[in-house]
Amino acid sequence: RAATDAAIVATPLVVGAVGGLQTANAVRTWYRTLDRPAWNPPDRVFGPVWTALYATMGVSCRLVVRSPTTRERRALALALFATQLALNFGWSWIFFVRHALGPAVLEILALWVAIALTIAAFARVRGSAGALLLPYLAWVTFASVLTVSIWRRNA
């Protein structure tokens, strides 16, 4: 059981690490050539913030997996979680690998909706699991505004 719990918590961290590996070169090169707003955080901020958010996602997911709720409620919550995690990974690829700023805007908006739906579904299973995802939604809200700003400045 402990190994399973560790795997559940680690899954978002692994997804984030793979995304980070695929985008690292573009962050050091292409991203720095973009016209970005003055309020764009320094590059060194993103790694620690995302690591904390991925860890929190994993803990939240573990709470849902181990919750004594109905199978249907848990299945819906976990399907939404998987969807938002895939969209999270997809945004990095679209933005940093494909350099497709317009599609990245659409994708991050879909991600925002998926996170909001995941929070609602997680909260129905276990309130604390939903609450743990609120900082993630706040960060993706900020990231959405930043993505739109970068797209508009570099269109």
N, C-alpha and C positions, 0 to 999 in steps of 0.2 A: 504493500500500500504506500509506503514512504517513497519508493522508487517511482510509482505512478504519479504521486503528488508532485514530486520533483520534475518529472517530465511535463506535467501540465503547466507548472509555473515556468519552466524553461522554454516552452514552445514559442511564446511571443518574443522572447529574448533571441532565440535562434533565428526566427523570421527577421527580426530587426538587424541582427548581425549579418545575415546574408544580404539584406537590402543595403546595409552600410558598405559591405565589401563591393557590391556592384556599382555603387555610386561614388566611392571615395575618390577616384581619379577625376571625375567630373566636378566634384566639389572643389578640388585643388586647382582645376584648370578652367573649364567652361563657366562654372557658376560665378567665379570671380570676375569674369568679363561682362556680366550682366549689369544693367543699370538697376540698382536696388535702392529702396528707400532708406533714408538715414536711420530709421528705427529698426532696420534689419539687425537681428542679434549677431554678434561675432560668431564665426564658425565653431569656435570651441564650446559654445553653449549647447549646441544641438545634441552632441553625443551623450553628455550626462543627463540631459532632460529626457531624451528618448529612452535611455537605459532605465531610468526610474519609471517612466510610463509603461514600458514593456514589462518590467517586473511587477508593477501594480496590476496590469492586465492579467498576468499569469496568476497572481494571488486571487484576483476576482473570479477568474475562470474556475480555479480550484474550489472556491466556495460554492459555486453553482454546481459543479460536478458532484460534490459531496453533500449537497443539500437534499433533505428528505422530502422533496416536492414531487409532484406528479411527473411521470416520464415524459409526457407530452410538453409540459411547461419547460422542463429542463432541455428537451430536444430543440424546441424553438429557440430558446436563449442561446444554446451552443451553436446552432446553425447561424444565427445572427452574428455571434462572436466570430465564427470562421469567416463569414462574409466580410465583416469589417476588417479583419486581419489581412485577408486577401486584397482588399481595396487599399489598405495601408501600404502593403508591399507594392502594389501596382502603381501607386502614385509616385513612389521613388523611381521606378523604372521609366514611367512616362516622362516625368520631369527631368531627371538627371541622365538617363541613358538615351532616350529618344529626343530630348530637348524640345518636347512638344508642349509648349506653355499653355495654349488654348485647351487642348484635351486634358492637361493636368488640372486646370481650373474646374472643368466638368467632373473629373474624377474625384477631386478633393471634396466637392460638394456632395457627391454620392457617398463618399466616406463619412462625411459629417452626419448625413441622414442615417447611415448604417450604425454609427456609434450611438446616436440618440435612440434608435430603436433597440439596440443592444442594452443600453442603460435601462430602458423601460422594462425590457424582458428580464434582465438580471434582477432588477428591483422587485419584480413580482415573485421571483424565486427566493431571493434573500436581499433585503434592503441594503446591507453593507456591501454586497457585491456590486450593486448598481452605483452606490455612492463612491466606491473606489475608482470608478471610471470617469467621474466628473472632471478631475484634472486633465485627463486625456481629451475629453470633449473641449475643454477650455483651450488647451494647447492647439488642437486642430482648428478651432475657431480662429485663433491667431494665425496659424499657418495658412488657413484659407484666405484671410485678408492679405497676408504677405504674398501668396501665390497670385492672387488677382492683381495686386500692385505690380509685381514683377512682370506679369503678362502684359499689362497695360503700358508699362514703361519700355518694353522690348518688342512690342508687336510690329 
